[in-house]
Amino acid sequence: MPFFSRLLHHTILVIPFECATCKKWPSTAFEGVTGVCQSCIQMHAHAPLFPVPKGLDDCAAAVDFDAPWSALISRYKFAPEPGLGRLFAGLMRRESHILELLEDADIVIPLPLATERLEERGFNQALTLAKHLVKHKIDAFSLIRIRDTAPQRTLTYDARQGNVANAFALQAIPHKAFASTHTERHTSFEDQHIVLIDDVMTTGATLAAAAAPLYRAGAARVSAVVIARTPLNHNQPR
């Protein structure tokens, strides 16, 4: 990490803040997480255990999609408040399984948004997370979403699978509008371990649909890391 980036990172960690969940002031960073106080992290930030979704080799989440994180994630995506990406990346770095997958990854791909959704939201929440987690491995060009889909939270398990089937594809040359100094394009995925990044998952249908063209391109493994995993008895997105 360049000197000034390290300096900024350490400065942010010592600046007091109001806790985004309980509003405690002043709060300070705890275990590398800034934006949420120590008490809220110790009370609410527990990595869920769940079976790996069909269509992926491995998957890990930092927290359950439940209070207080569900409201914060909604703010992050829909307000929108892209600055919360640093908070969520800090939560993800606390989970050893997530760190292991990112360390082992050859390529990290943030889940792409459909063009209409990206224009509406103004940023890709998965790409923002990726830039906070692992800049040097990101490929935000190759995987694209070729059609918009209905919100997964409105659908049954079986309908979710069909809703996102064939929604993703690989493109050879990225559009210049998506150029970034923090990402690169890979021409081959043969024998690579690819890690997908997204914000929330429930059944894993969206992540599995995104993994499918990567497997067809020769990827050896496709794993996923997310901020939160929705318990299957909740009716929430993805």
N, C-alpha and C positions, 0 to 999 in steps of 0.2 A: 504494500500500500504506500503510495507517495507520501512524503513528509506532511504536506498541508492537509491531505485527506486524513492521516492519522491524528493530526492536531485537532481538526474539526470533530472527528469522532470522539476523542477523549474530552474535548470541551463540552460537547452535547451531553456526555454522561455525567458531568458534574453540575450542570445548570439545573437549579430547582424548577419544578413544574407543578401544576395542579393535576392530580390524578384524573385520568379521563373517565374513570368509572365511579369512584366514590367522592371525587372533588376535593380530596385532602390536599391542603397546602401548608407548608411546602413539602413536596415529595422529591425524592432523588432516585436515580437509576438503581435497580437491584438486579444482580446477575446479568448485567448487560442489557436489560430492558429499560427503556426510558419512555415515559408517558403514562405508566401505571405504577402505583405505589407497591411497596414490598408486601403489605398486608393483602392487597387484592391478588397479587401474583401467588402468594403462598396459599390463599384460600381457594382460588379459582383456576389456576393454570396447571392442569394435570393432563398429561398426554393420554388419550384414550387407546384402549386395546381393541382391535377389530380384525376380522379376517381380510386378507388381501383380496380386493375385488377381482372378479374374473376379467381376464384381458390385460392384467398387469403382472409383473414379476414381484413387485414389492410396493408398499405404500406406508406412509407415516403422516401423522397429524400432530400438531402442537397442543391443541385443546379440543374440547367438545364444542359444537355449535350450540351454545346455550348461554344464558346470562352469566356474566355481562358481555361476553365476546360477540354474541349475535348482534346486539345493537351497535357495537363498535364497528363490526364488519359492514353492516348496512350503511353506517355513516361513511366509512372508507370508500365504498363503491358508489353510493347513490347521492351523497350530499353535493358533490363528492369532496372527500378530504384525503387526497393522496399523501399528505404528510404523515398519516397514520401508518403508512407502509413501514417506516422505521420501527415503530412499536411492534408490529406483527412479525417483522423479520427477527427482532430480538426474542420474541416468544418462541419462534421456530428454532432459533439457535440454541435454546435451552434443552431441546429434545435431542438426545444422543443419536437416535435412529435417523433423524433428519440429517444431522451432521455427517453421519457415516455414508448415507446415500449421496449427498452432495460431494463429499470427498472422493467417492468412488466413481462418480459420473464422468464420462468423457465429454458429454454435451448436456447442457441444461436448456430446456425449452419452456418458456412461459406459455400457458395456454392462450391461443389467440382469440380475439373477439371478432365477431362479424363487423364489417365496415360500418353498418348502420349503428350498431351498439357502441362502437369506438367513437364515432362522431357525436353521439348523444352524451356519452360519459366524459369524453375529453381525455381519457387516459386508459391504459390497460393495467388493471390492478395487479395481475400476475407478473407483468414485466417490471413494474415498480418493486415488487417483492424480490424478484430475481436480482435486480441491480443492487439491492441492499445485502443480498446473501452471497452472491458469487458472480461478480461481473465478468471475469475472464473466461467463463465457459458458456456464456449465453449465446444461443442462436434464436433470434426473434424473427427471422426471415423465412426459414424453410417451410415451417408448418403454418398453413393458413386455414381459416374457417371459410368454406366455400358457400355456405348458406346459413342464414339466421334460423334459429329454432325457437319453439315456444318455451317459456320458462319451465324448467323441470319440476318445480315445486307444485305445479298444478296437475301433475301426471302420476299414474300408477307405475309400479315397477316395470311392468312389461312395456307400457307406453313410453317410458323413459328411454328404453333401449332403441325403439324404433325412431324416436324423435331425433336422436343424435347420430343415428347410423349414417355413414357416408357424409358426415358434415365437415370432415377435415380432409385435407390433401396436402401433398408436398409441391412446392413451386421451385422451379429451377433458378429464376432470377428475381430478386426482390424489387418491388417498386421503389423508386427513389424517395418517395414520401416516408418510407419506413427506415431510412438510413440512420445509423447511430454509431457513435464512437465506442459504445459499450457492448455492441453485439457483432456477430459475424455470421456468415452463411457457410454451411457445410455442404460439400458436393457428394459426400458419401457417408452413409450411416452403417455401412457393413461392419459387423462385429463390434459395434459400439454399445456402451451402456448409456442410455438416455434417461434423464430424469425430467419429468414434467412438473411444473409448478402451477398451482392454482390456489384460490382462496378457500373454497368450501367444497366438500364432497359428501354425498349420501350413499348411493348405490355404487358409485364409481363409473356409471355409464358414460358420462362425458369424457372422463379420462381414458377409458378403454377405447372409445371411438377415436380419440386423438392418437392413441398408441397404434391403432391398426395400420395406418399408412407407413409408420416407422418400422414396424415389423416386416411389412411387405418390402421395404427398402433395404432389409438385411440387418436391422438392429438385433444385437444379441440379447439385450435385456431392455425393458422399459419399466421404470419405476415412477412413483409420483410422491410429491410432498405437498402438503396443504396446511393452511393455518388451522382449519377446523374440520372436524368430521361430524355430520349430523347423525345422532342416534336414529336408527331406522324406524322407531315409533314416532318420530317427529315428521311433520310434512313440510320439509324445507328444501331449498334448491339443491340440485345436482346429486 
